[in-house]
Amino acid sequence: MKPADWAVLATALVSIVSYGLYRSRGSNTVDRYLLAGRTMPWYAMALSIMATQASAITFISTTGQAYVDGMRFVQFYFGLPIAMVIICATVVPLFHRTRVYTAYEYLENRFDSKTRSLASIVFLCQRGLSAGLTIYAPALVLSVILGWPERLTTSLVGAVVVMYTVTGGIKAVTWSDVQQMGIIVFGLIASLVTALALLPDSVSVFDAAYLAGVAGRLNAVTTHFDWQDRYNIWSGLLGGTFLFLAYFGCDQSQVQRYLTGRSIAQSRLSLIFNAVAKIPMQAFILFIGAMVFVFYLFAQPPLLFQRAELQRIQSRAEYPALASDYSRAFDRRKNAAVSIVESRHAGDSAQKERGIVEYRAAQRELDSTRARASRLVEQSGGEKGFNDTNYIFLSFVTQHLPVGIVGLVIAVILAATMSASSGEINSLATVTVIDIYRRHFRSGASDRHYLLASRWATAFWGVYAVCFAGFAGRLGPLIVAVNQVGSLFYGTLLGCFVLALGFRRVGGTAAFWGMLIGEAAILATAALTGISWLWYNVIGCVTVVAAALAITYAKPGEPVRKALSE
Amino acid sequence: MPRHEDVPDEPPPFLGTWKRVYLAVLIYLAALIGAFYAFTRAYR
């Protein structure tokens, strides 16, 4: 990082926080602090929803994903527009009309107190675990790439987020998100333009796309069905719909964004915007990863993108032969890529086909050498199942992008961390105060009392996230398991809301036990089968509904409260 | 306890009704998937 990069980074961060705090003036009641007085316009909510969903690891990981596996990850988002339409038609008007602060508050009116409490606790467990990881994951990568201490990064991000979230509440969070989203989009465009500009003069954008396609990096749609394959059109449409229904309909970190809308129409528009913009945005990020791959067809990439692990194996006796094999495979692949481009320009299809065959053989050789290097990392005492996908994009940024752009991309990473983290902390505080503290410990206190409690709860969850991020460093490979924790809980929450909205005969006790049985089914599926986690939401939701219906019909007579929508 | 408020359901600023907006979103999704499929076929 050069002084110009630091200047860009500091300017971006200071402007984000200042603007958020400036727009949050007057957050002096609980309603204004937690729901912005329900006055937010659709575009601010729309960008806040998008920014909250996009954590730093989304950018780091998604580009790396495209580099190693192509664009098929985009299918994961195919269910999102369907989920948005269902949510706009059902829960958005319901939540607005009932004037709830949290999604779980509605469950008490529909079912009973224990169902609301169970749903709130499920949310606090799930979101509480991910809050620490949201801060930790990018800190880990930045520490390896830039040499920044993990503690420094997590504490810096945590302190900034806590400062503006405690002070300004959801207004500060939302308006900061708008700024953050602007920086994110600008940074991504700058990354793509720079990656394309760094290609050799003889390689046009269309040549680059052709080479990426030959390498299988533009495989946006795969129609083959496999239960264990996360990314195909079927898991995206069905599993993705359930996942996003749960995420946008039952997860308070998202629900709270659109509860701040000044009307039902404004909230709906914010979700419709996401339904339209999210897939192209993810495709754009993946395309950047594919173009980084093409860039590395002409400039030799490091044998391993994680520098510390590369240094670990450099002292091993096997390394010189490995490095030599790698350079030879790279040269072979580069020559094949040049041959493909030249034959494309000359219109020589026979030469092009020969180039493609040669190119694919060289790619297999290169992949095999990298796999040998990964095994050597493990044999040298490194991480088991070593994978450097998350380091590819930042390695490219820090080694090849010009001064200023590097600072901008680091600002994008930190902005994404802050937007995701502030949304999580804010929603955790809201559920803690509204669904737990006010409901079970101190009902009937003054508005000022709950405002103060909300500020303290926000500070608590912020400090907790930073502390948990510090602890996460000792979890090692368990991080991967903990990172998927959301999918272990979403199906249960979704099942409960499906019961509330769609099955009038089901009462509180049946819903409560249905949730417990559904959760057990998800945990059993995760522990005993190899089914991909994207399907847990479907399994959990269906089990909750089936179990609650079975209990309802086996034990008729439980008093059923009327849904507010009736 | 939540209250049942009389919140008006305004029409969307375009296409007249929310049902038409939802239908447009679903048609857009189908078109997007079709475009991605064509893109995959064209560059493989």
Interface residues (C-beta under 8 A of the other chain):
Chain A: V74 F78 P81 I82 M84 V85 C88 A89 P93 H96 R97 T98 R99 V100 E105 Y106 E108 N109 A209 Y210 A212 G213 V214 G216 L218 N219 A220 V221 T222 I233 S263 I264 A265 R268 L269 I272 A275 V276 I279 P280 A283 L564
Chain B: M1 P2 R3 H4 E5 D6 V7 P8 D9 E10 P11 P12 P13 W18 V21 Y22 V25 L26 Y28 L29 L32 I33 F36 Y37 F39 T40 A42 Y43 R44
